Amino acid sequence: MAVSIVSTDDPADVRRALNLIGGIDRFVKSGDRVVIKPNICAGKPSDTGAVTDPAVVLEVCKVVSECGGQPVVCESPIYPFPSSRVFRRAGYDDFENRYGYPLLDIDSSPSKRVRIPEGVAIDHAVISEEVLKCDVLINVPVLKTHLQTTVSLGLKNLKGVVVGKQKHLIHLSGLNEGIVDLNTLVKSHITIIDGIIGMEGGGGPTNGRPVRMNVIVASDNVVEADSTGVRIMGGDPKAVEHIRLAADRGLGVLDGFDIYGAGLEAVSRKLDLPKRPDFNRMLISGMAIRIWDAFRRPAMKVLRGEQVERRPRLGELVIDHDLCDGCRLCLEACPVGALSFTERLECDRKTCLLCFCCAEVCPKGALSKET
């Protein structure tokens, strides 16, 4: 197992990163069907740090093609974003016509419901058939933060092989364990982290702040790639639950592996990572809120004659009504129908699961978590 770090602002240096871990020939043979899975989660350009740079994906396709592999780029954006609009706004709409490498919309392609034998949170998932039948999977995430999982790197990026709304199953069943469950079934043969422009702040994965990091990371192990990515962001992989759980379940190690190329000290920066205290874990279950509301609502009615909307508490959903433009994408994204829109957007806090799927799809950044 090995990790390479290349300090660069040039997407072509994907080749150098791969050569440092043994070269593409180590993984791809002539005739192999190779799925390249970038992060094209939302309709934003790569200079926002939200999506993988198309130039990085192009270099991966070229390297695969040169050794006789058959590359196909596959993605399913955050539900309910329509893939065609997302690909266009992210700079991928003409990818196939311009470069000759196919771009597969997972949401409108054949898929299969498969069992996850080692599943802890989920025992099945609906996954792209192209992903299931490929010979090699190259995982190409962005170096960025995520309001629910601290970071979104290689392990988290594989949620995009799940079709459309089926991704909500992972949120409802336990996001961190669900991410690991998915990675026990779908294996990343190579992980290449696009850290040329990354993202920091609590608005990730779509509404954080772009930050130029000028780094590319490559590895033959997704846990070790992610651990390196977290350290480059100034964090501790042991403090990122899904990465730690993946290591606990034998998918890789958090340290002790070889690093080639630039040293961590040369590329690391202390980024603004979302804070995830253990107390938020209790809040995500919604149990504390439901217990409180059960006592609060009758009391408010007796003491004041009416119920008043309370302010969001630690870990709850915050709605910035000034930023909200009424697009209602969040209503479609909510798996339990907790959001409604009449004169303005409202959240039923008794129903809300605190999965923050709504915040992921909000194009204006009007939804966030109270910290």
C-alpha positions as CSV (number, residue, x, y, z in Angstrom):
1,M,0.0,0.0,0.0
2,A,1.3,3.4,-0.9
3,V,0.3,7.1,-1.2
4,S,1.9,9.8,-3.4
5,I,1.6,13.5,-2.9
6,V,2.4,15.9,-5.8
7,S,2.6,19.6,-5.2
8,T,1.2,21.1,-8.4
9,D,-1.4,23.4,-10.0
10,D,-1.3,21.3,-13.3
11,P,-3.9,18.6,-13.8
12,A,-1.4,16.8,-16.1
13,D,0.6,15.9,-13.0
14,V,-2.0,13.1,-12.3
15,R,0.6,11.0,-14.3
16,R,3.4,11.9,-11.9
17,A,1.2,11.0,-8.9
18,L,0.3,7.6,-10.5
19,N,3.9,6.9,-11.5
20,L,5.0,7.4,-7.8
21,I,2.7,4.5,-6.8
22,G,3.8,2.1,-9.5
23,G,2.2,3.6,-12.7
24,I,-1.2,2.9,-14.3
25,D,0.0,-0.4,-15.8
26,R,0.1,-1.8,-12.3
27,F,-3.7,-1.6,-12.2
28,V,-5.1,-1.4,-15.8
29,K,-4.5,-4.1,-18.5
30,S,-5.4,-3.8,-22.2
31,G,-9.1,-4.3,-22.7
32,D,-10.1,-3.6,-19.1
33,R,-13.4,-1.7,-18.7
34,V,-12.4,1.2,-16.3
35,V,-15.0,3.3,-14.5
36,I,-13.7,6.8,-13.5
37,K,-15.8,8.2,-10.7
38,P,-15.3,11.9,-10.2
39,N,-17.3,14.1,-7.8
40,I,-19.9,16.0,-9.9
41,C,-22.4,16.4,-7.1
42,A,-23.8,19.8,-8.0
43,G,-24.0,22.2,-10.9
44,K,-21.0,24.4,-9.9
45,P,-17.7,24.9,-11.7
46,S,-14.5,23.3,-10.4
47,D,-13.1,26.6,-9.2
48,T,-15.7,26.6,-6.4
49,G,-14.0,23.5,-4.9
50,A,-17.3,21.6,-5.1
51,V,-16.6,19.3,-8.1
52,T,-13.7,17.5,-9.6
53,D,-11.9,19.5,-12.3
54,P,-12.8,18.1,-15.8
55,A,-9.1,18.6,-16.7
56,V,-8.1,16.2,-14.0
57,V,-10.7,13.6,-15.1
58,L,-9.5,14.1,-18.7
59,E,-5.9,13.2,-17.7
60,V,-7.1,10.1,-16.0
61,C,-9.0,9.0,-19.1
62,K,-5.9,9.6,-21.3
63,V,-3.6,7.6,-19.0
64,V,-6.1,4.7,-19.0
65,S,-6.6,4.8,-22.7
66,E,-2.9,4.9,-23.4
67,C,-2.4,1.5,-21.7
68,G,-5.3,-0.1,-23.6
69,G,-8.0,0.4,-21.0
70,Q,-11.6,1.5,-21.9
71,P,-12.5,4.5,-19.7
72,V,-16.0,5.6,-18.9
73,V,-16.8,8.5,-16.6
74,C,-19.8,7.7,-14.3
75,E,-21.7,9.9,-11.9
76,S,-25.0,10.5,-10.1
77,P,-25.4,14.0,-8.6
78,I,-27.0,14.8,-5.3
79,Y,-30.8,14.0,-5.6
80,P,-32.9,15.8,-6.9
81,F,-30.5,17.7,-9.1
82,P,-31.1,16.7,-12.8
83,S,-27.8,15.2,-14.2
84,S,-27.9,17.1,-17.5
85,R,-28.1,20.5,-15.8
86,V,-25.4,19.5,-13.2
87,F,-23.0,18.2,-15.9
88,R,-23.5,21.4,-18.0
89,R,-22.9,23.8,-15.1
90,A,-19.9,21.8,-13.9
91,G,-18.2,21.9,-17.2
92,Y,-18.9,18.3,-18.3
93,D,-21.7,18.7,-20.8
94,D,-19.4,18.4,-23.8
95,F,-16.9,16.0,-22.3
96,E,-17.7,13.1,-24.5
97,N,-18.1,15.1,-27.7
98,R,-14.9,17.1,-27.1
99,Y,-12.6,14.3,-25.8
100,G,-14.2,11.1,-27.1
101,Y,-14.5,9.5,-23.6
102,P,-18.1,8.5,-22.6
103,L,-19.8,10.2,-19.7
104,L,-22.5,8.0,-18.2
105,D,-25.4,9.4,-16.2
106,I,-26.0,6.8,-13.6
107,D,-29.5,8.0,-12.8
108,S,-30.8,7.2,-16.3
109,S,-28.7,4.0,-16.9
110,P,-29.3,0.4,-15.9
111,S,-28.9,-0.4,-12.3
112,K,-29.2,-3.4,-10.0
113,R,-30.3,-3.9,-6.4
114,V,-27.5,-5.8,-4.7
115,R,-27.1,-7.2,-1.2
116,I,-24.2,-5.9,1.0
117,P,-23.2,-9.0,2.9
118,E,-21.0,-7.1,5.4
119,G,-23.5,-4.3,5.9
120,V,-24.0,-2.8,9.3
121,A,-26.3,0.2,8.5
122,I,-27.6,-0.9,5.1
123,D,-27.9,-4.5,3.7
124,H,-28.6,-3.5,0.1
125,A,-28.1,-0.7,-2.4
126,V,-29.2,0.2,-5.9
127,I,-26.0,0.6,-7.8
128,S,-25.0,1.3,-11.4
129,E,-24.5,-1.9,-13.4
130,E,-21.6,-0.2,-15.2
131,V,-19.9,0.2,-11.8
132,L,-20.7,-3.4,-10.8
133,K,-19.3,-5.0,-13.9
134,C,-16.2,-2.9,-14.4
135,D,-12.7,-4.3,-14.2
136,V,-11.1,-1.3,-12.5
137,L,-12.7,1.6,-10.5
138,I,-10.7,4.8,-10.3
139,N,-12.1,7.1,-7.6
140,V,-11.5,10.8,-8.3
141,P,-12.9,13.0,-5.4
142,V,-12.2,16.6,-4.4
143,L,-10.4,17.7,-1.3
144,K,-13.3,19.3,0.5
145,T,-15.4,19.5,3.7
146,H,-18.8,18.2,4.4
147,L,-21.2,19.5,7.0
148,Q,-22.3,15.9,8.0
149,T,-19.1,13.9,7.7
150,T,-16.4,16.6,8.2
151,V,-14.8,15.8,4.9
152,S,-15.9,14.4,1.5
153,L,-13.0,12.4,0.0
154,G,-12.8,9.0,-1.6
155,L,-14.9,6.9,0.8
156,K,-17.7,9.5,0.7
157,N,-17.5,9.9,-3.1
158,L,-18.7,6.4,-3.7
159,K,-22.2,7.5,-2.6
160,G,-22.4,8.7,-6.2
161,V,-22.5,5.1,-7.6
162,V,-25.9,4.8,-6.0
163,V,-28.9,5.7,-8.1
164,G,-30.9,8.9,-7.4
165,K,-33.1,9.0,-4.4
166,Q,-31.7,5.6,-3.2
167,K,-28.9,7.6,-1.7
168,H,-31.3,8.7,1.0
169,L,-31.3,5.1,2.4
170,I,-27.8,5.6,3.6
171,H,-28.8,8.9,5.4
172,L,-31.7,7.3,7.0
173,S,-29.9,4.2,8.1
174,G,-26.7,5.8,9.5
175,L,-24.5,7.8,7.2
176,N,-21.1,7.0,8.5
177,E,-21.6,3.2,8.8
178,G,-23.5,3.3,5.5
179,I,-20.6,4.9,3.7
180,V,-18.3,2.1,5.0
181,D,-20.9,-0.5,4.0
182,L,-20.9,0.8,0.5
183,N,-17.1,0.6,0.3
184,T,-17.1,-3.0,1.4
185,L,-19.1,-3.8,-1.7
186,V,-17.7,-1.3,-4.3
187,K,-13.9,-1.3,-4.2
188,S,-11.7,1.6,-5.3
189,H,-8.7,0.2,-7.1
190,I,-7.1,3.7,-7.3
191,T,-8.0,6.9,-5.5
192,I,-6.8,10.2,-6.9
193,I,-7.8,13.3,-4.9
194,D,-8.1,16.5,-6.8
195,G,-6.7,19.0,-4.3
196,I,-5.7,21.8,-6.8
197,I,-8.7,23.8,-5.6
198,G,-10.4,22.4,-2.5
199,M,-13.1,23.6,-0.2
200,E,-13.3,24.5,3.5
201,G,-16.0,25.6,6.0
202,G,-19.3,24.3,7.3
203,G,-21.0,24.9,3.9
204,G,-19.4,21.9,2.3
205,P,-19.9,19.8,0.2
206,T,-21.5,22.4,-2.1
207,N,-21.5,25.8,-0.4
208,G,-18.2,26.0,1.4
209,R,-15.3,28.4,0.6
210,P,-12.9,27.5,-2.3
211,V,-9.3,27.3,-1.2
212,R,-6.3,26.8,-3.6
213,M,-4.3,23.9,-2.2
214,N,-2.2,22.9,-5.3
215,V,-1.9,19.2,-4.5
216,I,-2.8,15.9,-6.1
217,V,-2.9,12.7,-4.0
218,A,-2.9,9.1,-5.4
219,S,-3.1,5.8,-3.6
220,D,-4.0,2.1,-4.2
221,N,-6.0,2.3,-0.9
222,V,-9.0,4.6,-0.4
223,V,-8.6,4.7,3.4
224,E,-5.0,5.7,3.2
225,A,-5.8,8.3,0.5
226,D,-8.5,9.8,2.7
227,S,-6.3,9.8,5.8
228,T,-3.6,11.7,3.9
229,G,-6.2,14.1,2.5
230,V,-7.5,14.9,6.1
231,R,-3.9,15.5,7.3
232,I,-3.3,17.9,4.3
233,M,-6.4,19.7,5.5
234,G,-5.0,20.0,9.0
235,G,-7.2,17.4,10.6
236,D,-6.9,14.1,12.3
237,P,-8.3,11.0,10.4
238,K,-9.1,9.4,13.7
239,A,-11.5,12.2,14.4
240,V,-13.4,11.6,11.1
241,E,-15.9,8.9,12.0
242,H,-16.4,7.2,8.6
243,I,-12.7,7.0,7.9
244,R,-12.0,5.6,11.4
245,L,-14.8,3.0,11.0
246,A,-13.4,2.0,7.6
247,A,-10.0,1.3,9.2
248,D,-11.7,-0.6,12.0
249,R,-13.4,-2.8,9.5
250,G,-10.1,-3.6,7.7
251,L,-10.5,-1.5,4.6
252,G,-7.1,0.2,5.2
253,V,-5.0,1.9,7.9
254,L,-4.8,5.4,9.2
255,D,-1.1,5.7,9.4
256,G,2.1,3.7,8.9
257,F,2.0,3.5,5.1
258,D,4.7,4.8,2.7
259,I,4.3,8.3,1.3
260,Y,6.2,9.3,-1.9
261,G,6.7,12.7,-3.5
262,A,6.1,15.8,-1.5
263,G,6.1,15.6,2.3
264,L,2.9,16.3,4.2
265,E,4.6,19.4,5.8
266,A,5.1,20.9,2.3
267,V,1.4,20.8,1.3
268,S,-0.6,20.8,4.6
269,R,-2.7,23.8,5.8
270,K,-5.0,24.3,8.7
271,L,-8.4,24.5,7.0
272,D,-11.7,25.4,8.6
273,L,-13.2,21.9,9.1
274,P,-16.8,21.5,10.3
275,K,-17.0,20.8,14.0
276,R,-18.7,17.5,14.9
277,P,-18.9,17.2,18.7
278,D,-20.4,13.9,20.0
279,F,-23.4,15.8,21.2
280,N,-24.5,16.2,17.6
281,R,-24.7,12.5,17.2
282,M,-27.5,12.4,19.7
283,L,-29.2,15.3,18.0
284,I,-29.1,13.6,14.6
285,S,-31.3,10.9,15.9
286,G,-33.9,13.5,16.6
287,M,-34.7,11.9,19.9
288,A,-33.7,14.8,22.1
289,I,-35.7,17.2,20.0
290,R,-38.8,15.0,20.1
291,I,-38.7,14.6,23.8
292,W,-38.3,18.3,24.3
293,D,-41.1,19.2,22.0
294,A,-43.4,16.6,23.6
295,F,-43.2,18.7,26.9
296,R,-42.7,22.1,25.3
297,R,-45.8,22.4,23.1
298,P,-48.5,21.7,25.7
299,A,-46.7,24.0,28.2
300,M,-46.5,26.8,25.6
301,K,-50.2,26.5,24.9
302,V,-51.1,26.7,28.6
303,L,-48.7,29.4,29.6
304,R,-49.0,31.7,26.5
305,G,-52.2,30.6,24.8
306,E,-50.2,29.9,21.6
307,Q,-47.2,28.0,20.2
308,V,-44.2,30.0,19.1
309,E,-41.6,28.9,16.7
310,R,-38.4,28.5,18.6
311,R,-34.9,29.3,17.3
312,P,-32.8,26.4,16.1
313,R,-30.6,24.7,18.7
314,L,-27.1,23.2,18.4
315,G,-27.0,20.8,15.5
316,E,-30.4,21.7,14.1
317,L,-31.3,23.1,10.6
318,V,-31.0,26.8,10.1
319,I,-33.0,28.6,7.3
320,D,-31.6,31.9,6.1
321,H,-34.8,33.3,4.6
322,D,-32.9,36.2,3.0
323,L,-30.8,33.8,0.9
324,C,-33.7,31.4,0.0
325,D,-35.1,32.1,-3.4
326,G,-38.0,29.6,-3.2
327,C,-36.6,27.1,-5.7
328,R,-38.0,24.3,-3.6
329,L,-35.3,21.8,-4.5
330,C,-34.9,21.1,-0.7
331,L,-38.6,19.9,-0.6
332,E,-37.8,17.2,-3.1
333,A,-34.6,16.3,-1.4
334,C,-36.1,15.8,2.1
335,P,-36.7,12.1,2.6
336,V,-39.4,12.6,5.3
337,G,-41.3,15.7,4.0
338,A,-40.2,17.9,6.9
339,L,-40.0,21.0,4.8
340,S,-42.9,23.1,3.4
341,F,-43.2,26.3,1.4
342,T,-46.2,28.7,1.5
343,E,-45.1,32.3,2.0
344,R,-41.6,31.1,3.0
345,L,-39.7,28.0,3.7
346,E,-40.5,26.3,7.0
347,C,-39.2,23.2,8.8
348,D,-41.3,20.9,11.0
349,R,-38.7,20.1,13.6
350,K,-40.6,17.1,15.0
351,T,-40.3,15.4,11.6
352,C,-36.8,16.6,10.6
353,L,-34.2,13.8,10.8
354,L,-31.3,16.2,10.7
355,C,-29.9,14.4,7.7
356,F,-29.2,17.8,6.0
357,C,-29.9,16.4,2.5
358,C,-31.7,19.8,2.0
359,A,-28.5,21.7,2.8
360,E,-26.6,19.7,0.2
361,V,-28.9,20.6,-2.6
362,C,-29.5,24.3,-1.8
363,P,-27.9,26.3,-4.6
364,K,-27.9,29.5,-2.5
365,G,-26.5,28.1,0.7
366,A,-29.6,29.2,2.6
367,L,-29.7,26.0,4.7
368,S,-27.0,25.1,7.3
369,K,-26.5,23.5,10.7
370,E,-26.6,25.6,13.9
371,T,-23.2,25.4,15.5
